[in-house]
Amino acid sequence: MKIKEEKEQEKEKFFISFPKRVGLKIVTRLCPSTKVKFARLIPMGTKFKLEIVYEKEIEERKKRHAERVLALDLGVNNLVGGLTTIPGEKGFLINGRPIKAVNQWFNKRRAKLQSIYDKQGLNTWGRKMLTLQLERMCKIADYFHKASRKIIDYCLEKNIDTIVIGYNPRWKQKVNMGKKNNQTFVFIPFKSLIDKITYKAEEKGIKVIPTEESYTSVCSFLDNEEIAFHPHYAGKRTHRGLFISTRGLKINADINSAGNIGRKVFPTLFSVMFNYGIVWAAVVHPVRWKIS
C-alpha cells in the first residue's frame, strides 16, 4: 500500500494505492511523505472500514497557564457540560439531543425490522438491519468528531493545558434513569467521545485526565461541599435539570457536576474564583454551543 499524488481536473489529490489485484484507489488527506506503519480492513456489516496507522510528530506539551483547567461532565440531554478555571469565563453546554434523536430513530427502525425478521423466522440480521446499524454509527461518530474538535479549539483559544473528564467504565451496567432514559444512555458510546477528545488533545500537547465521578452530581459546587457521601447534602437537584444550593441559588446541574469533577482531581482548583466571589458569574447562564 502506498500514498500517491495525482492530478485530477487540474487539482492535486492524494490517493491510497493498493496492489493491482485489489483494484482499490481511495482519496486521502495523507501526503506521500506520511510514514505509514500498517493498514487494517474492518468488516462493518455491508461495508468495510479502512484504518491507516501512521507516525505523527506530537507537539511538545507547553505550559500554557498554571491554573487553566477545563472540567467536563458527560450526559444525555447535554452531551457535554464544561467549566474552566478562567475568571469570568462562563461554562458551556453541548446539546445531546441530536444523539438521542439518532438513537430513537434507530430503535424504532430496528424494532420494525426485527418484527419482520421474527415473522419470517430469521435468526440473523439482514442487509437492511446491518445498513441501519452502520448509518447510526456514522451519524454518532460524525457528531462526536465535531464536538471534540470544538472542545480542543476552545482549549487552544483559551490557553488551557489540562482537561479533566468524568467517566466510570462500568456506569452503563448500574444506571437507573427509567426505561426510556436507560435505553438512550446505554446506546451513547461515551468512551468513544472520550477517546476522540483525548487523541485530539494529545496532538496539541494538552493533557487529559479521566476520573471517576461518584457523588459529583449530588454535592453542591457553589457551596464548595466536600465530594463524598453525606447523610444530608448541601443542595439538591430539581427535575428541570437545575441544581439548587443552600442559599437558593440555581445553576445548571451538568455545570454543577463539571465543577465537582474538576475538584475531584484538584481539590483547590476553583479556590481563586471562590475567594474573590466570582464563581457565580461562571456557572450562571452557561453558553450553549451549536454543533453543525
Helices and strands as residue ranges (DSSP letters): E 2-8, E 11-17, E 25-28, E 35-44, E 47-55, E 69-74, E 78-84, E 92-95, H 97-120, H 127-157, E 162-166, H 171-174, H 179-186, H 190-203, E 207-211, E 236-237, E 242-244, E 250-252, H 253-265, H 271-275, H 279-283, E 287-289
